[in-house]
Structure formats: structure tokens, C-alpha cells
Amino acid sequence: MTAETATEIQTGGVGINQSSGVSIGQAFADKTLVACSLLVQTDDALTGAFCHGYLQAPTGDMLCPVQGGGYTGVGLPRLKRPVKMSPGVKLFATFDTSADAVALASMACYCASGKSAIFAIKAVDATKTSMTDVLTGATVGQSLTNERIVCSYQTYGGAKGVNDNQAGNSGFYIESSDGALKLMIPPNCDNTYASGNYTGGNSPWVEYAVPIPIGQNDVLSVMAGI
């Protein structure tokens, strides 16, 4: 895999009695997937950081985000909704290399209607940058117009967090067209190797007590400070 690039995860056959190189929908056709997790492991290094993962329909639409973490990631979390497997359904994942530098910012959103979307962008030091839909390139407002976000997980691979020098903001944030702040949420950086203390674990969903309504001109941003 290449860092910061979505890669399809297919079956592997080393030491396992199954065929390698098969998409998840083909491998488990007619089954219903209810739980899934992704694990990042870098070769002879502790710097692999999980960014985001998702199941994609044959049409190219996102079916559901998938949680993940570093090599100490544990558990098999339930998906936000069951997904019927069929040929053409694929599983994708993206990772980053943790360092004291700007990193890929990711936010996976699940809405009250069942619609899902993931937004990501390479953060920029001391510069506000809009996060866009990984499948369409649209803003959060364009992608989720009139939807209500009920939960999300957010990740950032920077070894010292998203804003260690206070030149940016310590959370990802959604603003309306008139500049009103609708959401500020810190990313999960527990899947990074920082100061020799590797914690790992799956990216946790944040459940919102009040769903976040999204308008057409809303913008999701990240502003790093390294």
C-alpha cells in the first residue's frame, strides 16, 4: 500500500485455506457483513497510522465506513448498519506515516438517513483547508445537503497531534455559510507512535446527542499547527 492513498483490501492466502486476491463482496457473496475492522502494520516500523476505511458498492457509492487502528488495534466493532455482500462490493483502506509534520486529516460521517461519507485532506500548517469527500471531491455541504450527522470518527496521523504549537485549531470544524461554528471535534491520534508510547486501538465513533444538520454551503475544515 501507498500512504495517503485508498487501496482495496482483498483476501490473503498466506497460511489460510482461501484464495488470495478476491474482493470482499465476491469472497462472501450472499452473506451479510455486520462487523469489521482494519489494522495498520508498517514493515519494521511503528509509524503506521490508520486514516479511514469504507465499503463501496458496485455503483461506486459508499455503503458504510469501517473502523480501524494501528497494529495494537483490538476488537471487531459492529458496522453502523449491516451490509449485504455481492460481487462488486469492495473494501478500501487508507493509512498514513506518523511523523512530526502535517498529516492526512480524515472524518468518517454516518447520517440519520443511513447515508455515509468520508472527508479527508492533507492538512496545511497554519492554514485553514477544506476537507472533501474521498469519493466525489465535494465539500461536506455538497455531499450531505439536508442530512443530519449522528456520529463520526476522525483521525490524524501527526505524531504530536494536529496543533502542538497553537498555530492552528485542535479539532476539525464545520462552519455554515455565514461563518457560524456548527461543530468542533478533536481527531483521534491514539493510533500514532508518539514519544515512544504506542497506544493503538480502533478509531472510536463519537455519537452526537443532537444530530448535526448540514446545509448546502457548509464547510468542514482542518487547520494544523506543527
N, C-alpha and C positions, 0 to 999 in steps of 0.2 A: 504494500500500500504506500501511497504518497501522502505526506502530511498535508492537511487542509484541503483534501480532495475526496469527494464522495466516491466510495468504492463498493461494488456489490460483494456481499459476503455469501459464498456458496458452500456447499458441503465439502468437507475434507475427509480423506480416507486413510490417513496415516494411523495405523493401529486400530482402526474402526471398520467394522464389516459393512461398509456402504460405499457407493460410488462417489468419486470426487467430482467437483466442478459442476454441480447441479444447483439451480436456483431453488429457493425455499418453497416456492409455490408448486414446482414440479416434484420436488422431493416428498412433499407432504400433501399431495393433491387430495381434495375432498375432506381433509381434516380441518379442524378449527383451532387456530392458534390463540391461546389465552394468556400465555406468559412467555417472556423473552428478555434476555439481557445481552449486552455486548461488552467484551473485555479487551482492553488495550494492553499489549505487551510489546515493548521495543527490544530489539536484539542487543543483548549485553549492555543494557542501559535501563535507567529508572525514570526516563523523561517522557514516556508516553502519556498523553493526556486525552481522555475521551472528550469529544466535542458534541456530537449528536448522531442519532441513528433513526431510521424510519423504514416502514414497509410501503412499497409502491405498487399501485395497481397496474394491470396491463395497459390501461389508458394513459398512464403517466401521472395520475393523481396520487396524492399522499393518502394512504389508508390510516396510518397511526404512527406516532413517534414511538421509539424504543429507547429505554433507559440503558445506561452503561456506565463504565468506570475504568479505573486503572487495573493493574494486574492483581490487586488485592480485592477487587470488586466481588461482592458476595450476594447470595440470594438469587432468586428467579422471580422478579416482580411481575405482577399481572399487568397486562396491557390495559389501556383505558377503555378499550372495547374489544370483544372477540373479533378475529379476522379470519374469514373463510379462505383456505388455501386453494389455489388453482393455478394451472400453468400460466406463466406470465407475471405472477406476483413475485416481487424481488425484495430482498433485504439489503439496505445500504447503511454504511457507517463512515464517519469522518473522525480522524484524530489529529492532534497537533503535537509538536515537540515542545515541552515545557522549558522556558528559559526566562531570564530576567530581561524581557523585551515585550513588545506588543505581540498579541496572540489573536487567534481566531475567537471571536465572540459568537456564541450560539444561544438561541432561545427557542425551545420547542413549546408550542401552544396547542391546547386542546379546548374546543369550544362547546357550549351548551348544546349546539345542534349536532355534535359529533364530528364536525369538520376539524381537521388538523392542519397545521402549517409549522414550518421551522424557518427561522430567520437567522442569518449569520452575516458577518463581515469581518475582515481583518481590521482590528482596531488601529487607531492612529493616535500617537502621543499628543496630548493637549489639544485635540481637535475633535469636535462633535461629528460623528459619522453615522449615517443612516444604515440600519440593518435591513437586509432584503430577503425575500422568500428564496430558499435554496433551489426551488424547482422552477419558479417563474421570473425571479428577479424583481418582483413587485414589492412595494412598501407594505407595512402592516395594514395600513388603511385600505390600500387597493386590494390586498389579498383577503382580508377578513371584514370587509364592509358589512355593517349591521350584525356582525357576530358578537358573542359575548364570551370572553376568555374565562374559563372556570378554573384552569390550572395550567402550570407551565413548569418546565425545568430550564435552567440556564447554566452554561458552563463557560469557563475562561481558562486558558492554559498557561497564563503568565505565572511564573514560579513565585512571584511576590504579590500576586493579586492584580486587580485591574487598576488600582490607583494608589500605589505606595508612596508617591511623592506629592500627592494632593494637587496635581496639575489637571486632574480630570474629575470624574464622578465615580463613586464606588459601586454604583449599580447601573443596570440597563434601565432605560426610562422611555415611557410613552407620553407624547405630548399631542394635544389637539391642535387644530389649525390656528387657533387664537393664542397658542402658547401655554395653555393650561396643562399642568402636570397631572396625568391620569394614573400613572404607575411608576414606582421606582423599586426595583428588585435586585438585590445583590446576586452575582453569579456564584455557582459552586466551584471553588478552586481546590477542593479536597482531593481531587484526582491528580494532583501535581506533586512533583518532588521538590519540596521547599525546605532549605536549611537542614537537610538530612533526615527529615521527618516525613516519611511517606505514609499517608493515611488511607488512600484508596476509597472504595465504596462506590455504590451506584449513585448516579445523579438523582437527587430526590425531587419528586413533584411537589410544587407549592400549590396548595388548594386555597383559592380565594373565597373568603367569607361572603364577599359581594362580587359577583362576576364583573369583569372589566368590559364595558361596552366600547366597541370600536367603530369610529366614523371613517368616512372615505378619505379624509385628508390627515388622519392621524399618522404620526411618525414614531418609530422605535429607534432609539439611538444608543450609541456607546461612545464614551469619551475617556480614553485611557490616560494614565499618568505613570510614567516609568522612572 
